[in-house]
Amino acid sequence: MKIEAYQVSEVINLKKFRNEYTNEPLLFNNSELFYKQEENKYCYLLSYGVVVFGGFNDLEKSAFLKFVKTFAEDLVTTKFEENFDLQTDAQTALILRYNSITIPEITEDSIRIVMLNIGQSVALDYYEFLTLEIFQDSQKFTDELEQTGTFSHSKKDLLKFIGRTLNIKNSIIDNLYIFDAPDVVWENEHLERIDKGLKRNLDLKMRYQDIDYKLKIVQENLKLFTDLLQNRESTRLEWVVIILILIEVFDILVKKFFE
C-alpha cells in the first residue's frame, strides 16, 4: 500500500469537516480525523493542514483534496508531499528501509501510526521551508549591520517580522507531537517499535531540533534588532528634547534683545 501525505494549508477545520463529511471516523479529536473508506483505503486529516492517504488512487485523492480545501485556511501553494510504501509479510516483525516499512499485517492502529509519522514528516518539510525563509531574512538584517553599521528598518517592519517568527514557532509547538507518541503506542509493544522506528528513519527529532536551533538564532537576532531600534528611538527623543530646549533658549534671547 502506498502512503501519500500532502501539506494542503496552514489549518484544516476538522470539526466543520466532520459535520459535512458523510463517513464516520475511526478517530476524532481536536487535532486528528482518521477514516477508513473501505477495505485497505484510509485517509488521515491533521489540523495543521496535512492530509495523508493510504491506498487511494490519483482520481480519488484529487477529489478528496478538492473537498478538504473548502475547510482549509491559508492554502499552501508550494508543493510539499511525501510517499512511503507500506508492505506486509507475516513472517517478519518489522523491517524499515529508506522509504518503506514492512509489518506482519495492516491493522487500523498500525496504519494510523505509519500515516501519522509520514504526515508529521511533510509538516516538518513545510516548517523547515518557513524557518529557512525567516532565517535568511534575519541574515539580511545582520548583513546590513555589517556593511553599513546602521539598522534602517522601521519599528512596524520589525514587529511584523517578530510576529511571523513567533507564529511559526507556536505552530510547531502546538501542532507537532514529535516527542509524544499516541496513547495507543504505550499499550502495544509492536506499535511502539513501529513509531520509534519511523521517527528514526524519517529523522523527525533531528529535523525538529534543527528548526528549533534556527528559530533560537533568529530570536537572538531579533532581541539585538529590538535593542538597536529602542536606542535609535531614544536618541531621536533626546534630539527632540535638545531642539526644544534650544528653541526655548533662542526665544528667550530674542525677547531680551528686543526689550
N, C-alpha and C positions, 0 to 999 in steps of 0.2 A: 504494500500500500504506500502511495506517495503522500507525504505530509507537506503541505504548502502554506506558508504564512505570508501575510501582506500587511504592511503599515498603511492603513486607509486614511486615518485622520489623527488629530490630537486627542479627540474624545468620541466615544460612542455612548449614546444614551441607552443603556441596557434595559432600564425599566420600561421605557417607551417602546423599545423594540419588542420586548417580551409580550407586551399588551397587544401589539399589532400582528405579531407572527403567530401563525395557527398551531404550530407544533408545540408540544410540551417539553421543556428542557429536562435533561437529566440532572443538571446542577444550575442553580441560580443564586447569586449574591450580588453585592454592590459592585464587584469588580469582574465577575465572570458569568458567562452564559454558555452552557455546554449542551449540544444537541446530538441526538442520534437520528439521522434522517430515515435510514433504512439499514438493512444488513450491510455492515462494513462501509458505512458512509457517516461521517461525523463532521461537525463544524463547531468551532470554539470562538466566541467573541470575548474580547478583553476590553475593559473600559478605557484603556489608554490608546484606543484606536487600532487595535490589531485584530485581524480575522485569520483563523487557521482552519484549513480544510484537510480532511482525511478521506481519500477515496473518491473525490469529486472529479468529474471531467471538466474540460475547459468551458463548455457551454453552461454547465450548472454553476461553476464558480462565477462566471461573468454575470449571470442573472442574480445570484445571491449578493454579490458585491454591489451591484447597482441598487438593490433594495436596501442594503445596510447603509449606504451613503446618505439615504434620506433621514437617517437617525444620527448622522455624524456631524461634528462641529470642527471647523478649521481643517478642511480636507488637505491631505499631503499630496503635493503634485509631483515631487521627486519619487522615483521608483525605489522602494525598499521591500524586498521579498527574499524568502529562503525556502529551499527544497530539501527534503530529507526522506530517505527510504526506510520504511518500517517493514521488516521481514519476520517470518515465523519459522521456527524449527523446534519441534517437540523434543529433540534430543539435546538441546543446548539451553543453558540457563540464561546467559546474556552475552552477546558479542557486540562490541561497539567499534565502528570504523569511522573514517573521516566524515562521511555524510550518510551513514546508515546505522541502523540498530537492529539486531536480531534477538527476538524473545520467544519463549515456548509457544505462547498463544496471545491473541489480541483480546483483551478484556476492556470494559468501559473505563476502569481505573488506569490500566497501563497505557492505553492510547491517550487518555487525558493528560497523564504526566508527560508523555512524549510531546504532545501538541502544545502544552503549556511552556515547556522549555524552548521549543522552536519559536513560539510566539515571543517569548522574552528576548531571544536572540535577535529577532528582527527589530524589536523595540530598542534594543541596545544599539543596533546599527543606526537607527534614526537619531537617538540621543547622542551618539558619537558624532554624527554629522552636525547637529546643532551646537554641540560643545566645541567642536573644531572651528566653527564659524565665529563664535564669540571669543574664542582663544586667539584667533587670528586678528579680530577687530581690536582686542586688547593690546596685541603686539604693535598694531599701527599707532596706538596712543604712545606706547613706550618708545617706538622708533622716532616719533615726532619730538619727544622729550630729548632723546639722544642727539638728534640732528639740529634742533633749533633752540633747545633749552627752555621752551615755553609749552604751555598747555592751552591751546586755543579754543577748546570745545566749551560749549555753554553748559550751564547747570542743568537745563532741561534735557539736553542730549545725554549727559552723564546719568541723570536719574532714569531715563528710558533704558539705557544700557544696563544699569543695575537691576531694574525691574525684569528685563529679559533674562538676565543671568539667574536671578532668584526663581523665576518661573520654571526654568529648565531644571534647576536643582530640586525644587519642590516636586515637580512632576516625577522625577526619577525616584525620589524617596517615597512618595505617596503610592506609586503605581507598580514598581518592580520589586518583587519579593525574592531577590537573588539569593539571599541568605536564609530565607524561610521556606521550608517545604510545606506543601498542603498537608492538612491533618491526616488524610488517608495514608500518606507515606510513613508516618510514625507508627502506624498499626500493622505494616506489612513489610517484611524484610526485603522481599523481591522488588517491590515498588521503590523502596529506599535506594536499592542498588541502581535501578534504572535512573532515578532522579539524580543521584550523585554522579553517576557515570556520564550522563548527558551534560551536566554542569561542567565537568572537567573537559569533556570532548568539545564543547562549544566555547570554552574559556569564558564563561559568563562572569565569574567572580573577578578574573583578571581584567576583563574589559570594563566592568563596573568600576573597579579601582582606578583604572586609567582615566575614566571620565571624571571621577571624584577628584583625582590629583590635578587635572587640568582646571577644573572649576575652582579649586582652592587657590591655584596660582592667579586665576582671573580675579578672585575675591581679594587677594592681597594687593593686586594692582589697583583694583577699584578703591581700596582704602587709601592708597597713595594718591590717586587722582582726586578723591574727595578732599583730602588734606590740602592738596595744591589749590583746589578750587576755593576752599574756605580761606586759605591765605590770600588768594587773589581778591576775594570779596572783602576781606578785612583790610587789605591795602587800599582798595578803592574807597572804602568807607573812611579810612584815615585821611586820604587825599581830599575827600569831600569836606571833612571837618576842617582841615587846614585851609582850604579855599574859602570856606565860610568865615573862618576867623580873619583871613586876610582881607576879605571884602568888608567885614565889620571894622577892622582897623583902618582901612582905606577911607571908609565912610566917616569915621571919627576925625581923621586927619583933614579931610576935605571940609568938614564943618568948622574945624578950628581955623583953617586957612581963610575962610570967608567971614569969620566973626570980626 
